[in-house]
Amino acid sequence: LYSALSAQPIALKARRMKSIQIDGHSAQLLKGNVQFEQQGSTVFCDEAEYDPKTESLKGIGNVKIINNSGSIVTGNYLFYDNKTHIARVEGKVELRDKSMKLSTPWLQYNTQTKLGWYGSGGEIIDNETYLKSVTGSFNPNTHTLYFRRKVILQTVDYVIQTDTLQYNSESKIARFFTYTQINTEEQQIVFNKGEYNSETKKGYFFDQVGIFSKQKFLLCDTAWVNEDTKSGKAAGKIWYMDSTNRWQLWGN
């Protein structure tokens, strides 16, 4: 049978509960399918210590946070602060959201806003898309992920390297805010700002763009590229060079 403690900020449930002492005041030790709900998120773990004075909970074993939007966070350890609504999950952490899976050593998650972030390196698999970075954050409400430092986005068709990237797992659009390099089997594209749709393979790049393909290269201010049709257009201070046929082109 479940025991419940509801006369406190967190309504806790567990198979067994007993009173313990933490720093000279009473607290609860909970064992067996511990769970509680916060702002639409249901939190589970095997064992937990709850301190009603600080409204903090430490959990261990089979930690799981289920969000009503469908995303699930799992790990080995849980540290939850009810005053800030921040849950920190550690130990082989995974976040799953529809087709996406994020793996990272630790993850902090706000059970009220549903926003989460990591800072010790993370890897994401979204169908055939692989992404890794040192730090990152996600918003499951808008399906938006934001990555910083040593970002690599890889598919079967291309590899993207940059320092800052925003990616939407629903629209499949990646946005770039600093120097970025895209390598495909046939060409390399470098630019400072832009966006790329990993599903339609269409890109819009600006702020000093370079497109290099075998013995040809293009420098311009702005470029639109369609990888499927192998076509595109460019604008602003264009210089195109074909070293094989030995001709060059300038224009706007």
Buried (B, 14 or more C-beta within 10 A) or exposed (E): EEBEBEEEEBEBBBEBBEEEEBEEEEBBBBBEBBBBBBEEBBBBBBBBBBBBEBBBBBBBBBBBBBBEEEBBBBBBBBBBEBEEBBBBBBBEBBBBBBEBBBBBBBBBBBBEEBBBBBBEBBBBBBEEBBBBBBBBBBBBEEBBBBBBEEBBBBBEEBEBBBBBBBBBBEBBBBBBBBBBBBBBEEBBBBBBBBBBBBEEBBBBBBBBBBBBEEEBBBBBBBBBBEBEEEEBEBBEEBBBBBEEEEEEEEEE
